[in-house]
Each structure stands twice: as C-alpha cells, then as structure tokens.
Amino acid sequence: MRSAVYSLVKSTPPVLVYVIFLLLLALAIAPALRVVLFGLSLDDLLLLRCSVPV
C-alpha cells in the first residue's frame, strides 16, 4: 500500500499540485474575494452591523 502511494506521489506532476493548492486557497478566501471583486452589498452591511455586540 505504501509503495503504491509513493509511486503515485512521484508520478504526480508538480503543476497539478500547484493547481490544486491554488483552487483550495481560492475556496478558503472566497468570502473575502467576493467583497473585493463585487464590493459590499446591503446584505453584507446588515450582517456586519447586526453581528457586532453593542
């Protein structure tokens, strides 16, 4: 089993690893990217206002 995993890791091209990493990174920061790309909406402002304790 271990040798099969090692051979799979050795045969995986580095570009594929970088693409998977970038996709996972984009998914992780998607909420922040949405605000940067599209700006704040009314729902975002209400969410920020209503989630802050007074």
RALINJO-V974631 format. One record per residue. N is the residue number from 1. NEAR is the number of other C-alpha atoms within 10 Angstrom. D_CENTER is the distance of its C-alpha to the mean C-alpha in Angstrom with 2 decimals. Layout:
BEGIN
<<N,NEAR,D_CENTER> <N,NEAR,D_CENTER>>
END
This chain:
BEGIN
<<1,5,30.50> <2,7,29.40> <3,8,30.84> <4,9,28.98> <5,10,25.62> <6,11,26.78> <7,10,27.92> <8,11,24.64> <9,12,22.79> <10,10,25.49> <11,9,25.40> <12,11,21.66> <13,10,21.33> <14,10,19.25> <15,9,17.74> <16,10,16.23> <17,11,14.66> <18,11,13.18> <19,11,11.90> <20,11,10.24> <21,12,8.73> <22,12,7.56> <23,10,6.20> <24,12,4.30> <25,11,3.44> <26,13,3.29> <27,11,2.29> <28,11,2.50> <29,10,4.63> <30,12,5.75> <31,10,8.91> <32,11,9.87> <33,13,9.54> <34,11,11.62> <35,12,14.18> <36,10,14.43> <37,8,14.93> <38,8,17.11> <39,11,18.58> <40,11,19.51> <41,10,21.14> <42,9,23.93> <43,9,21.86> <44,12,19.46> <45,11,22.60> <46,10,24.25> <47,11,21.39> <48,10,21.48> <49,11,25.26> <50,10,25.69> <51,9,23.39> <52,7,25.23> <53,5,28.24> <54,5,31.51>>
END
